[in-house]
Each structure stands twice: as C-alpha cells, then as structure tokens.
Amino acid sequence: MTAASPASPSNTAGAFHVSHRLILAIALPMTLGFLTTPLLGLVDTAVVGRMGQATLLAGLAVGAIIFDLIFTTFNFLRAATTGLVAQAYGRGDRREQQAVFWRSLIIALACGAASILISPFLLSGGLWLMGPEPEVAAVTSTYFLCRIISAPAALANYAILGFVLGRGEGTIGLMLQTLINGINIVLSILLGLVLGWGVMGVALATVTGEIIGALAGFAIVYGRFDRKDAPSWAEIVDRERLKPLFGLNRDIMIRSFVLLAAFTLMTRIGTAFGPVTLAANAVLMTIFLVAGYYLDGLANAAEQLIGRSIGAHYRPAFDRALRLTAAWSLGLALLTTAAFLLFGDGLIDLLTTAPDVRAVAYEYLPWAAVTAMTGALAFLMDGVFIGATWSREMRNMMVAAFIAYVAALAVLVPAFGNHGLWAGLNLFLLMRGLFLLSRIPAKARQTFRPAQ
C-alpha cells in the first residue's frame, strides 16, 4: 500500500468500535439491494419460462452465462474500488477516495466501450465455448446483441457501487441497486410478457436499467464531493497511485475469471444432459444466486470494516469484524438453506410452467438449497480479502480450489451424472472458503506488524 497523500482532517480516521449495529447498517441495505438482482433473474426466467419452451429458457441461460463471463470478469472494478476507498476512509484521506473513484470510472468506461467494439468476437467465442444447439444459439444471439449496448453503463455502475460501499454507505447502494433492478424488472414484464417481445424485451429492459442507474449514481456521488478535496488530473493518473489499483484489478480479474470458468464448466457439462436438464439447472442456479446475493450484503460489510481497520491500522476492529460477520453469515446461511428446502418447489413452479423442467428441478433442489451453507464462508472470505486488498492470496486460493473442483467433476460426473455435477459445485464452494480462511492468521500478523 502506498503512502497516504495529504488529506483533510476526517473523523473516520483511527480507532473505531465494530458493533452488530454497525455491521447491519452496511449489510442490511446491501442485502436488500442485492436481493433485487436474483429477483431480476427470477423475473427474467419467469417471463421467458412462461412461454413454455425449454429452448427459449436455455437460450436465455446461455446468454446470461456469456454476460457473466464478460461483465463479472470486470467485477474487479467494484471490488478493487471498495478495498482502496475503505482503506483511504480509515486513514481519513478524502482526496484519495475521490481519486480512486475517478480512476475506476475511467477504466470502466474504456472497458465498456471496448466490449461493444469486439462484441461480435465475444458472441462467437461464447457460443463456441458453450456449444448450444442451433435453436438455443439463435435465442442467445438475439439477447446478446441487444444487451451488449449497456456495457459502458454496467461497468460504470461497478465503479460507483464500489465507491459507496468503500465508504460504508449501504443505504445509497440499496437505492442504486433498487433503481437499476426495479426498472429492469418492470420493463422485463412489460416488454417481454405484456408486449410479447420475449427475450428481446428482457434484454432491452436490462439496457435501460443500467443506463439510468449509471446516470443517477454518478449524479449522487459527484454531487456529494467536497471540491476542496478534489484531486488534480496529475494525482488521478499518477503512476505510483495507479500501481495498487492495476495490481488489484489484475489479481481480482483472474480470480473472477476462474470463478466464472467454474460456473461455465458446470453449464457446459450440463448441456450434455439435454435441454430439459440444462433448463432445470438454470432454474436451480437462480436459487443459488439468491443465496449468494443474500449473503453478499454481509461480505460487503466485511469489505468495508476490514478495509477501514487496515487503513486505521487498528487490529481490534479487524478481529471483531471478522468474528461478527462470520457469525451472521453462517446463521443466515442455515436459515436460507432451510427456507429453500421447505419452499423451493413453489419457487420452481413460479419460474417455469414446463412440466418436464419442473420434474427435473424438483429432483436436484436439495443440492441447490445447500449451496447457501457450503458457500457462506467463501462469500465472507471474499469480502475479507477484498477489503484487506490481499488480492494475490485471493487469486491463488481460487486457482487451487478450481483445480480441486475439476478433479472432483472428473470423478463425480461420470459416476453420478447431474447429481455429481451439483456435488462438485458444493465442494468447490466449500474449498474456496476453507483455503482462504487458512491464510488469514499469517496475513493479519504481517499487515498489523508494528512499524520498525
């Protein structure tokens, strides 16, 4: 971490107490905000699923995976921004907080524009990687070519959200997520179902939500900047200041790509079981995303509090934030798994009217329900390592877990089919969390070592 630039006095610097109330003030709004994202996935899946054709649902699933490969690979923009802003917040360095925002926003817009320019190659590569049937590929292409227009706005939203999370402003994050996904949900129903535009309507709804959200988010963040703390252009593009951001971006991008490779591999293997099983897995993956986004609120609290404690160089806050967020994460994961086991059949019925897809989804529901428990530690550890900006270890442990995951699939899928596929996913989630947890003691001792 580079030395702090001169900063205006701030009461966010130095020692602070981590309480349950402080954790929930960050986690609860973001949990509610992130829940709108899987809710959006539920609505999109339900809109297309109500058409009663497994091909349309499978095409949407493949398209969503391709966009996960593109957009979520750039999630480093959100994560790196959160970690660096949280640490600057802990130091009381308001000028550097603004500088990190501008650096991330510029990178986001450039990457978004580049994604549009190379979109034909991205689509071709995605279809080659996923290998869907021709009818499914046609649906995917329609969805992709419309939605890619939102790339600059979608990536700008990562930078904006990263900034507000780094400052612990969960309520603003909730408002922005609700705005983006709320517009998306309403327009998906209107355009996709009421007007009968189908997959094209779902894609247009996403484009509209992302653009309006980016404009609103920028207006809120920029409007709250104190002009006397504004960094100069030279400070924003300073080479020494850019190094930590690019280093974090590189490691987190690799980590995100490996994570998406794991999910893509699952979908790719699922195509071999036929369109019905592929569609059922898509429905169940939506349930997994509900659990993931639900727990991400606590991971965001960990990001901000861990980053702030490191910026303030205050070990007691670090230790207490780790303990309390872990307790909340594991408790909520248990409740989430129980809820899916009890009410999952009804959720499946809402998502699709196809009887064959429903029957297959019922069979594999327990595997999807338990992902909340196996993934809770992984989600939390992601938050801890992002806030601490321990990106190299985060990257390495992800690669190690992925290698173990591939080995598990090689054994489990031939022996147990789709059951083995879901078992492999749960093992992957569990290994990610345990591998990262094992690195915390040594990294914490190194980070909080007394100055020589």
Summary of the structure (lengths in Angstrom):
residues: 452
radius of gyration: 21.3
end to end distance: 16.1
largest distance: 67.9
contacts: 1749
relative contact order: 0.14
helix: 86%
strand: 0%
